[in-house]
């Protein structure tokens, strides 16, 4: 099993329908390649972890890198792991007009604290999730 995670910035604040389209496309592509993972979007930042067969994960990542809705794509970590950690996961996102934004952030921060971090890729992923959740939308995230 192979894991890869990256960070990127959206070209602008994405609308709910754009995020839903990203999720739908990702679910189809990932299912066809047997790739699982988690994509978090908040404050115009994406952090994603992908896992599966190395060739399939790299194929999906190459497709992601060509998407013009984001830029400054930074590979954070890649490595082999013993098992899948995100078998049934998909995407978490925050809609700017969502009245439950504080709860969304708090829930993801709590999840990032309690989730397994027994690989460098998992530590990197959850650490970057915490960074985007705790940052202002105008701040840059250092890799």
C-alpha positions in Angstrom: 0.0 0.0 0.0 1.3 3.4 -1.0 0.4 6.8 0.4 1.0 10.3 -0.9 -0.2 13.7 0.4 0.0 17.2 -1.0 -1.1 20.8 -0.3 -2.4 23.3 -2.8 -4.2 26.6 -3.0 -7.4 27.2 -4.9 -7.3 29.9 -7.6 -10.2 31.6 -5.8 -12.7 30.7 -3.0 -14.6 27.8 -4.5 -18.4 27.7 -4.5 -20.4 24.8 -3.0 -21.3 23.5 -6.5 -17.6 23.5 -7.6 -16.6 21.5 -4.5 -19.4 19.0 -5.1 -18.2 18.6 -8.7 -14.7 17.9 -7.4 -16.0 15.3 -5.0 -18.1 13.6 -7.6 -15.2 13.4 -10.1 -12.8 12.3 -7.4 -15.1 9.5 -6.3 -15.4 8.1 -9.8 -11.7 8.3 -10.7 -10.6 7.0 -7.3 -13.1 4.1 -7.4 -12.0 3.1 -10.9 -8.3 3.0 -9.6 -9.1 1.6 -6.1 -7.6 4.7 -4.6 -8.9 5.9 -1.2 -8.0 8.9 0.9 -9.3 12.2 2.3 -9.5 15.7 0.8 -9.9 18.7 3.1 -10.7 22.1 1.8 -10.7 25.2 4.0 -9.6 28.8 3.6 -8.8 28.3 -0.1 -6.4 25.5 0.7 -6.5 21.8 -0.1 -4.7 19.1 1.7 -5.2 15.6 0.4 -3.9 12.1 1.2 -4.2 9.3 -1.4 -3.6 5.6 -0.8 -3.6 2.5 -3.0 -1.3 0.8 -5.5 1.7 3.1 -6.2 1.1 3.4 -10.0 -2.6 4.2 -9.4 -1.9 6.8 -6.7 0.7 8.4 -8.9 -1.7 8.4 -11.9 -4.4 10.1 -9.9 -1.9 12.6 -8.5 -0.7 13.5 -12.1 -4.4 14.1 -13.0 -4.9 16.3 -9.9 -1.8 18.4 -10.8 -3.4 19.3 -14.2 -6.6 20.7 -12.6 -6.7 24.5 -13.2 -8.8 25.2 -10.1 -5.7 25.1 -7.9 -2.0 26.0 -8.0 1.1 25.9 -5.8 0.8 22.1 -5.6 3.4 20.8 -3.1 4.1 17.1 -2.6 4.4 16.8 1.2 5.1 13.1 1.7 5.0 9.8 0.0 5.8 6.3 1.3 4.7 2.7 1.6 2.4 1.7 4.5 1.1 -1.6 5.8 -2.6 -0.9 5.3 -5.3 1.5 4.2 -6.3 4.1 6.7 -9.0 5.9 4.7 -10.9 3.1 3.2 -14.4 4.7 3.4 -13.3 8.4 3.4 -13.9 11.1 0.8 -13.8 14.8 1.2 -14.4 17.4 4.0 -15.1 21.0 3.0 -16.4 24.2 4.5 -18.9 26.4 2.8 -18.2 30.0 3.7 -21.9 30.7 4.4 -22.2 27.6 6.6 -23.6 28.5 10.0 -21.8 25.6 11.5 -18.3 26.6 10.5 -17.0 26.7 14.1 -18.3 23.2 14.7 -16.7 22.0 11.4 -13.3 23.3 12.4 -13.5 22.0 15.9 -14.6 18.5 14.7 -11.7 18.3 12.2 -9.2 19.6 14.8 -10.4 16.9 17.2 -10.3 14.2 14.5 -6.7 15.3 13.6 -5.8 14.9 17.3 -7.2 11.4 17.6 -6.4 9.9 14.2 -3.6 7.3 13.8 -0.3 8.9 12.9 2.0 5.9 12.7 3.5 6.9 9.3 5.3 10.0 8.1 2.6 10.5 5.5 -0.2 10.4 8.1 1.6 12.8 10.5 2.2 15.2 7.5 -1.4 15.0 6.4 -3.0 15.7 9.8 -0.4 18.3 10.6 -1.2 20.2 7.4 -4.9 19.8 8.1 -4.4 21.5 11.5 -2.4 24.3 9.8 -5.1 25.2 7.3 -7.8 25.0 10.0 -5.8 27.3 12.4 -4.7 29.8 9.7 -6.3 32.9 8.4 -7.4 32.7 4.7 -4.6 35.3 3.8 -1.8 33.3 5.3 0.5 31.0 3.4 1.2 27.5 4.7 4.8 26.5 4.8 5.4 22.9 3.7 
